[in-house]
Amino acid sequence: MADQLGILASHMLTDDWLGMTTHTEQAFFEGYAHLWCAHLSHEQECKRVEGDVHALPQHRVNKALRQLPSFARAFACIPEDRMVNKDQCLIY
Protein backbone atom coordinates (compact mmCIF):
# COMPACT_ATOMS: atom_id res chain seq x y z
CA MET A 1 0.00 0.00 0.00
CA ALA A 2 2.84 2.37 0.80
CA ASP A 3 4.40 1.78 -2.62
CA GLN A 4 1.09 2.48 -4.33
CA LEU A 5 0.59 5.71 -2.38
CA GLY A 6 4.16 6.80 -3.04
CA ILE A 7 3.82 6.24 -6.77
CA LEU A 8 0.45 7.99 -6.83
CA ALA A 9 1.74 11.04 -4.94
CA SER A 10 4.90 11.25 -7.07
CA HIS A 11 2.86 10.90 -10.23
CA MET A 12 0.47 13.65 -9.19
CA LEU A 13 3.32 16.03 -8.30
CA THR A 14 5.22 15.29 -11.49
CA ASP A 15 2.10 15.82 -13.57
CA ASP A 16 1.44 19.14 -11.81
CA TRP A 17 4.99 20.35 -12.45
CA LEU A 18 5.64 18.97 -15.91
CA GLY A 19 2.27 18.24 -17.44
CA MET A 20 2.66 14.61 -18.45
CA THR A 21 2.38 13.37 -22.00
CA THR A 22 2.01 9.68 -22.79
CA HIS A 23 5.77 9.47 -23.37
CA THR A 24 6.75 11.17 -20.10
CA GLU A 25 4.15 9.19 -18.21
CA GLN A 26 5.55 5.92 -19.55
CA ALA A 27 9.07 7.08 -18.66
CA PHE A 28 7.88 7.90 -15.14
CA PHE A 29 6.55 4.37 -14.58
CA GLU A 30 9.57 2.77 -16.24
CA GLY A 31 11.83 4.78 -13.94
CA TYR A 32 9.97 3.47 -10.93
CA ALA A 33 10.33 -0.10 -12.18
CA HIS A 34 14.06 0.37 -12.74
CA LEU A 35 14.48 1.37 -9.10
CA TRP A 36 13.56 -2.15 -8.11
CA CYS A 37 15.54 -4.10 -10.72
CA ALA A 38 17.17 -7.05 -8.99
CA HIS A 39 18.26 -10.56 -9.72
CA LEU A 40 17.92 -12.58 -6.55
CA SER A 41 18.76 -16.23 -6.18
CA HIS A 42 16.17 -18.55 -4.70
CA GLU A 43 18.10 -18.53 -1.43
CA GLN A 44 18.20 -14.72 -1.35
CA GLU A 45 14.47 -14.54 -1.99
CA CYS A 46 13.81 -17.01 0.84
CA LYS A 47 15.95 -14.97 3.25
CA ARG A 48 14.13 -11.77 2.31
CA VAL A 49 10.72 -13.39 2.71
CA GLU A 50 11.69 -14.71 6.14
CA GLY A 51 13.44 -11.60 7.44
CA ASP A 52 12.11 -8.53 5.67
CA VAL A 53 8.69 -6.98 6.13
CA HIS A 54 8.80 -5.61 2.57
CA ALA A 55 7.63 -7.47 -0.51
CA LEU A 56 10.13 -8.81 -3.03
CA PRO A 57 11.18 -6.23 -5.66
CA GLN A 58 9.10 -7.66 -8.50
CA HIS A 59 5.98 -7.51 -6.36
CA ARG A 60 6.71 -3.95 -5.26
CA VAL A 61 6.53 -3.00 -8.92
CA ASN A 62 3.88 -5.25 -10.42
CA LYS A 63 1.39 -5.31 -7.55
CA ALA A 64 1.49 -1.54 -7.08
CA LEU A 65 1.40 -0.49 -10.73
CA ARG A 66 -1.42 -2.78 -11.75
CA GLN A 67 -3.66 -0.95 -9.28
CA LEU A 68 -3.24 2.44 -10.95
CA PRO A 69 -5.57 3.60 -13.71
CA SER A 70 -2.90 6.13 -14.77
CA PHE A 71 -0.49 3.26 -15.49
CA ALA A 72 -3.09 1.45 -17.58
CA ARG A 73 -3.86 4.64 -19.51
CA ALA A 74 -0.17 5.40 -20.13
CA PHE A 75 0.42 2.00 -21.71
CA ALA A 76 -3.03 1.66 -23.32
CA CYS A 77 -3.77 -1.47 -21.32
CA ILE A 78 -7.09 -3.17 -21.72
CA PRO A 79 -8.94 -4.72 -18.75
CA GLU A 80 -7.81 -8.23 -19.75
CA ASP A 81 -4.07 -7.36 -19.59
CA ARG A 82 -1.94 -8.90 -16.84
CA MET A 83 -0.89 -5.47 -15.62
CA VAL A 84 -4.47 -4.42 -14.92
CA ASN A 85 -5.98 -5.73 -11.73
CA LYS A 86 -9.61 -6.66 -12.29
CA ASP A 87 -10.54 -5.62 -8.76
CA GLN A 88 -8.47 -2.46 -8.33
CA CYS A 89 -8.04 -1.32 -4.79
CA LEU A 90 -7.39 2.39 -4.89
CA ILE A 91 -6.31 3.76 -1.54
CA TYR A 92 -6.35 7.43 -2.42
N, C-alpha and C positions, 0 to 999 in steps of 0.2 A: 504494500500500500504506500509505503514511503517513497519507493521508486516512482510509482505512478504519479503521486502528488508532486514530486520534484520535477519530473519531466513536464507535467502539465503547467506548473508555475514558470519554469524556464521557457517553455514554448510561448506562453502568454506574454512574458516580458520581451522575448526576442521579437515576437510579432509586433508588439507595440513600438519597439524601437526601430525595427528594420522594415516592417511591412513585408511579410513573407510571400514569396511566390512559390509555385510548386517546386521549382528547383531548390530554392533555399530551404524550404520545408523538408524536402527529402534529405538534403545535406545535414540539417539539424538532427534528424532521427538517425541517420547513418553515423554521425559523430557520437551520439549517445551509445550506439551499439559498439563502436570501436573502443570506447572506454572500457568495456567489459570483455574484450577479446582475450581469450585464455585457452591454453591447451593443457588440460589437467589429466593426469593418469587416473586410472580407476582407483588406485590407492589414495591419491590426493583428494579425489572427490569424496571418498569414504571418510577421510579425516575431516574434511570441511563439513560434511553433513553431521558428523558426530560432535564436532567442537565449535561450530560457528553458527550463530543465530541467523545469519543471512543466507539467502538462497544462493545456489550455484550461479555463476555468471550468466550462463545461457538462459536461465529462468528469469534473472533480473531484467534481461532485455525482452525476451519473447512474451513473458506473462504480463509485463507492464505495458508494452507497446500495443499488444492486441486488444487492450481495453479502450484505447483512445480513438475516437472518431476522427480526430485530426490526422492520425497516422494512416488510417484507412483512406481518407480523402487524398492525402499527399501521394499515395502510391496506387490510387484508383483501384483499391481492393473491392471485391464484391463480397456479399455476406457469406458465401460458401468458402472463401479463402481461409487457409490455415492461420493466417495472421489477423483474423477477425474473430473475436470471441462472440459466439451466438448470444450468450447471456452476459452482455457487458455490465460490469459493476463500476459505475463511475462514482468516485468518492466526492468529487468537487463539482 
